[in-house]
Amino acid sequence: MQLTIITDLNKCVGCKSCQVSCKEHNASGAFGSVPDHAPYNDPDGMWWNRIVTMESGEFPNTSVLYLPKACMHCYDAPCVPVCPTGASYKRVDNGVVLVDYDACIGCQLCIWACPYGVREFDEHEGVVKKCTMCVDRLEDESLPLRERQPACVQSCPTHARVFGDLDDQQSEVSQLVAQRQGFALLPELGARPAVHYLPRRPSPVVLAEEEVLKVMEERY
Amino acid sequence: MRPTGPLLLITVLQGLSGGMAVALTTALIFLRPSAELAHAVRMEPLIIVVALAGGVASFFHMHRIQAARFVLRRLKTSWLSREALTTGLYIGGLTGLAAGIDLGNWHGALLLGTAAGVAGLGLVAMFVTAMLYSTITAMRSWHSPLTVIAMMGVGVFSGWLVMAAIFAVVGTNPAPLREAAAVAVVLGLLLMAVKAQQWHFFAGARTSVMASTGTGLPLGPHRLQDSGTSRIPYKTQTQIWPDLRPGPKRLLYGLMFLLLTAVPVAAMGAISAGASPAGWFVGGAVSAVVGAFLERWLFFADATHSSRVWFTDHVKRASRVATHRGSPALLERYRRLSK
């Protein structure tokens, strides 16, 4: 099994709801590990999920693209073998990459090894932290089934994010990746990320009625 | 990435002590037993001090020292685990050698064999440390054999000069010192060539990672507008570091080449030409050690990580081949066509 999150870049509107709900759940929830020491003085702090805003295309055909970026839970996660203490590990049963804070020495080698810049160093606790895919929610049997999914997926107002098992050919995420040419970031670095994105469709060409009539008159 | 003090101290001092051990072994092989040699061999504990200083610095690099007991768990895959093991064995070997010299009064083949073994361990430790950086695929500037060659080269060259300076100060016969200086000239010139090649590789790595092409996103080019929060997370993500401005960067690289290679090579050249060795060796060694620290600072500060594409946009550069030359023939052809 390889749990993953698929993001449809057509539906993402960059509201940062997933970014905020991730921080809210992981800073104030039962797991409580995203530090928030000076929220009013230091708005940067630690974020496990960052929404990158990009302008794409060439003028005048430009558009804004929002790219939610958290841990990719890679099949061949480069952060795992470099860890000297075994604190970084990938679970066989669900494919989630996690950090054992008790074994982490805070050397930050995994931060350098991660191609995506999604691991963050907590200087107060001296350990590296990252997206856990809300594993505490996934395995909390007291929650109703529909809530056993990552906070970012549940909070997305446009349902741009879909959660599921990428190794299951019949799952919604596998179908989406197969049918919509889902792609992963920086594939050339060989980490084989589990997290995929669905590409944006090209913007439709908008023609005014007069232009269509003019062409019709000229040709016919 | 962020260059931190402990990282600079670990890597530079480990290389320096390894180079000193290599130089000491070479001296044992080629210098005839003499009072000066025996006196110089007594300086061996200095190599331990240098290696230990690097080892102690590594503890400051760890932010949760209570978990250090797990550091050898991943010997099979982690170069950092292997670094901890090999550096520990190297320092243990150095201590054993010092004990043999001071307490056991070792000499002859036993001393030479042990010293050669310890120098070999030093080279292995340097190699493992260099491989730690070289195997990080995401750090585009380091992912090259040049990292290993340059890191070991800097260690051997600086250690060689420091040990030769110690030999010169204690009053060793000038003839073998001149030969050591000649070897240092060759090493210095080779190191200069390797560092120049590495600088070129760093520049290539920087231009290969751009938001316009590097993200893997279709329908490009893309330009970064916001990295997710109001500022780039330099505090929590140490793999990225503000770009060095071109002017100061060129200055620092120039200074590094001057201190690490040019000044020591000139000093060694003066010794080979007949100048008194002690002063020139000390000057060359000091320059090389300062240059080694500057080299390592640039190695970290100027490194390009693949995640840079989501944190900093690339600088828009003008074409390097465009000229102001007009195209009168084409214009004339266009005029004729439009008539």
Chai-1 contact restraints between the chains, C-beta under 6 A:
chainA,res_idxA,chainB,res_idxB,connection_type,confidence,min_distance_angstrom,max_distance_angstrom,comment,restraint_id
A,P43,B,S230,contact,1.0,0.0,6.0,A-B,restraint_1
A,D44,B,T229,contact,1.0,0.0,6.0,A-B,restraint_2
A,D44,B,R231,contact,1.0,0.0,6.0,A-B,restraint_3
A,D44,B,P233,contact,1.0,0.0,6.0,A-B,restraint_4
A,M46,B,T236,contact,1.0,0.0,6.0,A-B,restraint_5
A,R50,B,G228,contact,1.0,0.0,6.0,A-B,restraint_6
A,I51,B,G228,contact,1.0,0.0,6.0,A-B,restraint_7
A,V52,B,G228,contact,1.0,0.0,6.0,A-B,restraint_8
A,V52,B,W310,contact,1.0,0.0,6.0,A-B,restraint_9
A,T53,B,Q225,contact,1.0,0.0,6.0,A-B,restraint_10
A,T53,B,D226,contact,1.0,0.0,6.0,A-B,restraint_11
A,M54,B,H222,contact,1.0,0.0,6.0,A-B,restraint_12
A,M54,B,L224,contact,1.0,0.0,6.0,A-B,restraint_13
A,E55,B,R223,contact,1.0,0.0,6.0,A-B,restraint_14
A,E55,B,Q225,contact,1.0,0.0,6.0,A-B,restraint_15
A,S56,B,L219,contact,1.0,0.0,6.0,A-B,restraint_16
A,S56,B,H222,contact,1.0,0.0,6.0,A-B,restraint_17
A,P81,B,T77,contact,1.0,0.0,6.0,A-B,restraint_18
A,V82,B,S78,contact,1.0,0.0,6.0,A-B,restraint_19
A,P84,B,V71,contact,1.0,0.0,6.0,A-B,restraint_20
A,P84,B,R74,contact,1.0,0.0,6.0,A-B,restraint_21
A,P84,B,S78,contact,1.0,0.0,6.0,A-B,restraint_22
A,P84,B,L80,contact,1.0,0.0,6.0,A-B,restraint_23
A,P84,B,S81,contact,1.0,0.0,6.0,A-B,restraint_24
A,T85,B,A67,contact,1.0,0.0,6.0,A-B,restraint_25
A,T85,B,F70,contact,1.0,0.0,6.0,A-B,restraint_26
A,T85,B,V71,contact,1.0,0.0,6.0,A-B,restraint_27
A,T85,B,R73,contact,1.0,0.0,6.0,A-B,restraint_28
A,G86,B,R73,contact,1.0,0.0,6.0,A-B,restraint_29
A,G86,B,R74,contact,1.0,0.0,6.0,A-B,restraint_30
A,A103,B,A67,contact,1.0,0.0,6.0,A-B,restraint_31
A,A103,B,F70,contact,1.0,0.0,6.0,A-B,restraint_32
A,I105,B,M62,contact,1.0,0.0,6.0,A-B,restraint_33
A,I105,B,R64,contact,1.0,0.0,6.0,A-B,restraint_34
A,I105,B,A67,contact,1.0,0.0,6.0,A-B,restraint_35
A,I105,B,A68,contact,1.0,0.0,6.0,A-B,restraint_36
A,G106,B,H63,contact,1.0,0.0,6.0,A-B,restraint_37
A,G106,B,R64,contact,1.0,0.0,6.0,A-B,restraint_38
A,C107,B,M62,contact,1.0,0.0,6.0,A-B,restraint_39
A,Q108,B,T238,contact,1.0,0.0,6.0,A-B,restraint_40
A,L109,B,L80,contact,1.0,0.0,6.0,A-B,restraint_41
A,I111,B,T238,contact,1.0,0.0,6.0,A-B,restraint_42
A,I111,B,Q239,contact,1.0,0.0,6.0,A-B,restraint_43
A,W112,B,I136,contact,1.0,0.0,6.0,A-B,restraint_44
A,W112,B,M139,contact,1.0,0.0,6.0,A-B,restraint_45
A,W112,B,Q239,contact,1.0,0.0,6.0,A-B,restraint_46
A,A113,B,I136,contact,1.0,0.0,6.0,A-B,restraint_47
A,A113,B,A138,contact,1.0,0.0,6.0,A-B,restraint_48
A,P115,B,A138,contact,1.0,0.0,6.0,A-B,restraint_49
A,P115,B,S306,contact,1.0,0.0,6.0,A-B,restraint_50
A,Y116,B,S307,contact,1.0,0.0,6.0,A-B,restraint_51
A,G117,B,Q237,contact,1.0,0.0,6.0,A-B,restraint_52
A,G117,B,S307,contact,1.0,0.0,6.0,A-B,restraint_53
A,E120,B,T236,contact,1.0,0.0,6.0,A-B,restraint_54
A,F121,B,T236,contact,1.0,0.0,6.0,A-B,restraint_55
A,F121,B,T238,contact,1.0,0.0,6.0,A-B,restraint_56
A,G126,B,H63,contact,1.0,0.0,6.0,A-B,restraint_57
A,G126,B,R64,contact,1.0,0.0,6.0,A-B,restraint_58
A,L185,B,G216,contact,1.0,0.0,6.0,A-B,restraint_59
A,L186,B,G216,contact,1.0,0.0,6.0,A-B,restraint_60
A,L186,B,S306,contact,1.0,0.0,6.0,A-B,restraint_61
A,P187,B,G216,contact,1.0,0.0,6.0,A-B,restraint_62
A,L189,B,T137,contact,1.0,0.0,6.0,A-B,restraint_63
A,P199,B,P218,contact,1.0,0.0,6.0,A-B,restraint_64
